[in-house]
Amino acid sequence: MLELILGGVRSGKSSLAEKRAMDSGLQVVYIATAEMLDEEMQERIKRHKMRRPEEWVLIEAGANLAEILHRECRHDRCILVDCLTLWVTRMLCNGDDAVMKREIGSLLDGLSGLPGKLIFVSNETNMGVVPMGDLSRRYCDEMGRLHQQLGKLCDVVALTVAGLPLCIKGSM
């Protein structure tokens, strides 16, 4: 079972994903993609950690998300990846397009047949004004392509607005 939960900043997407993981009744493995680069990100990470139950397994991912999923997905587990936008941002900022293309391809190609429940969280970035900067536009393009491809593969796709889920594919 694959799920994609999209939403803007502070839309409630992570809280929804965490609730869905908890309600699964499975062992939860939380895959974090954020890097603690500054105090603001450190505070965000701290808030996320405080919300999570202690029994959840935490894995911090770099570019190797597909590899981690293949290692950790099992029938008795719910894997929660939070979030894809930070994962792509990290690869974009590292500047190696070949690595980014390979890792996104590995993620998408390797999803079919993974056992258990897998929930992806990602920021919906393409509902506003087209950004002015090259890097920002490229980021929006990469995220838009990834969301389209992932949305086709997922059983459930939801958009969170004001803390409320709008199911746009499947049912929750």
C-alpha positions as CSV (number, residue, x, y, z in Angstrom):
1,M,0.0,0.0,0.0
2,L,1.6,3.3,-1.2
3,E,0.3,6.7,0.0
4,L,1.4,10.2,-1.0
5,I,0.4,13.1,1.3
6,L,0.9,16.5,-0.1
7,G,0.4,20.0,1.3
8,G,1.8,23.4,1.8
9,V,4.0,24.5,4.7
10,R,2.2,23.9,8.0
11,S,-0.8,22.4,6.2
12,G,-0.9,19.4,8.6
13,K,0.6,16.9,6.1
14,S,3.1,15.4,8.6
15,S,0.6,15.2,11.4
16,L,-1.8,13.3,9.0
17,A,1.0,11.0,7.9
18,E,2.0,10.3,11.5
19,K,-1.6,9.5,12.5
20,R,-2.0,7.2,9.5
21,A,1.2,5.4,10.4
22,M,0.1,5.1,14.0
23,D,-3.3,3.8,13.0
24,S,-1.8,1.2,10.7
25,G,-1.1,-1.1,13.7
26,L,2.2,-1.9,12.2
27,Q,5.7,-1.2,13.5
28,V,6.6,2.3,12.3
29,V,9.9,3.2,10.7
30,Y,10.3,6.9,10.3
31,I,12.7,7.9,7.5
32,A,13.8,11.5,8.0
33,T,15.4,13.4,5.1
34,A,16.2,16.8,6.7
35,E,19.6,18.0,7.4
36,M,20.3,20.2,10.5
37,L,21.9,23.1,8.6
38,D,20.8,26.0,10.8
39,E,19.0,26.8,14.0
40,E,15.6,27.1,12.3
41,M,15.9,23.6,10.8
42,Q,17.1,22.3,14.1
43,E,14.0,23.7,15.8
44,R,11.7,22.1,13.1
45,I,13.4,18.7,13.6
46,K,13.1,19.0,17.3
47,R,9.3,19.6,17.1
48,H,8.9,16.6,14.8
49,K,10.9,14.4,17.2
50,M,8.8,15.5,20.1
51,R,5.6,14.4,18.3
52,R,6.8,10.9,17.5
53,P,6.3,7.9,19.8
54,E,9.5,6.6,21.3
55,E,9.0,3.1,19.9
56,W,9.2,4.3,16.3
57,V,12.4,3.4,14.6
58,L,14.2,6.5,13.1
59,I,16.5,6.3,10.1
60,E,18.1,9.4,8.6
61,A,18.4,9.2,4.9
62,G,20.7,10.9,2.4
63,A,20.4,10.4,-1.3
64,N,20.1,6.7,-0.8
65,L,16.3,6.6,-0.1
66,A,15.5,3.7,-2.5
67,E,18.2,1.6,-0.9
68,I,16.8,2.2,2.6
69,L,13.3,1.4,1.5
70,H,14.4,-1.9,0.0
71,R,16.2,-2.8,3.2
72,E,13.5,-1.6,5.6
73,C,10.1,-2.4,3.9
74,R,8.5,-5.6,5.4
75,H,4.9,-6.9,5.6
76,D,4.8,-6.0,9.3
77,R,6.0,-2.4,8.9
78,C,4.7,1.0,8.0
79,I,7.4,3.2,6.6
80,L,6.9,6.9,6.8
81,V,9.2,9.1,4.6
82,D,9.1,12.8,5.7
83,C,9.8,14.5,3.4
84,L,10.5,14.1,-0.3
85,T,10.9,17.9,-0.9
86,L,13.9,18.0,1.5
87,W,15.3,14.9,-0.1
88,V,15.2,16.4,-3.6
89,T,16.5,19.8,-2.2
90,R,19.5,18.1,-0.7
91,M,20.4,16.5,-4.1
92,L,19.7,19.7,-6.0
93,C,22.0,21.7,-3.7
94,N,24.7,19.1,-4.0
95,G,24.8,19.9,-7.7
96,D,25.2,16.4,-9.1
97,D,22.4,16.0,-11.6
98,A,23.4,12.4,-12.4
99,V,23.1,11.4,-8.8
100,M,19.7,13.1,-8.5
101,K,18.4,11.5,-11.7
102,R,19.7,8.1,-10.7
103,E,18.2,8.2,-7.2
104,I,14.8,9.5,-8.2
105,G,14.7,6.8,-10.9
106,S,15.7,4.1,-8.4
107,L,13.0,5.3,-6.0
108,L,10.3,5.2,-8.7
109,D,11.4,2.0,-10.3
110,G,11.7,0.1,-7.0
111,L,8.4,0.9,-5.5
112,S,6.3,-1.8,-7.1
113,G,6.3,-5.0,-5.0
114,L,7.6,-3.4,-1.8
115,P,5.9,-5.1,1.1
116,G,4.0,-3.3,3.9
117,K,2.6,0.2,4.0
118,L,4.7,3.1,2.7
119,I,3.7,6.7,3.3
120,F,5.4,9.6,1.6
121,V,5.1,13.2,2.7
122,S,5.9,16.1,0.3
123,N,5.3,19.8,-0.1
124,E,3.0,20.7,-2.9
125,T,5.1,23.5,-4.4
126,N,3.4,24.3,-7.7
127,M,0.1,26.0,-6.9
128,G,1.4,29.6,-6.9
129,V,3.5,32.0,-8.8
130,V,6.3,30.7,-10.9
131,P,9.5,31.5,-9.0
132,M,12.0,34.0,-10.4
133,G,15.2,32.2,-9.7
134,D,16.6,29.4,-11.9
135,L,17.2,27.1,-8.9
136,S,13.7,27.7,-7.5
137,R,12.1,27.0,-10.9
138,R,14.1,23.9,-11.3
139,Y,13.2,22.7,-7.8
140,C,9.4,23.2,-8.6
141,D,9.9,21.4,-11.9
142,E,11.6,18.4,-10.3
143,M,9.0,18.2,-7.6
144,G,6.2,18.5,-10.0
145,R,7.6,15.7,-12.1
146,L,8.2,13.5,-9.1
147,H,4.7,14.1,-7.7
148,Q,3.1,13.2,-11.0
149,Q,5.1,10.0,-11.3
150,L,4.6,9.0,-7.7
151,G,0.9,9.9,-7.8
152,K,0.4,7.4,-10.6
153,L,2.0,4.6,-8.5
154,C,0.3,5.3,-5.2
155,D,-2.9,3.8,-4.1
156,V,-3.9,6.9,-2.1
157,V,-3.0,10.5,-2.8
158,A,-4.2,13.2,-0.4
159,L,-3.8,17.0,-0.3
160,T,-3.9,18.6,3.1
161,V,-5.3,22.1,3.6
162,A,-5.8,23.8,6.9
163,G,-5.1,20.5,8.6
164,L,-7.8,18.7,6.7
165,P,-7.2,16.0,4.1
166,L,-8.7,16.1,0.7
167,C,-8.4,12.6,-0.8
168,I,-7.7,12.9,-4.6
169,K,-7.0,9.3,-5.3
170,G,-8.2,6.2,-3.5
171,S,-9.8,6.4,-0.1
172,M,-8.4,7.1,3.4
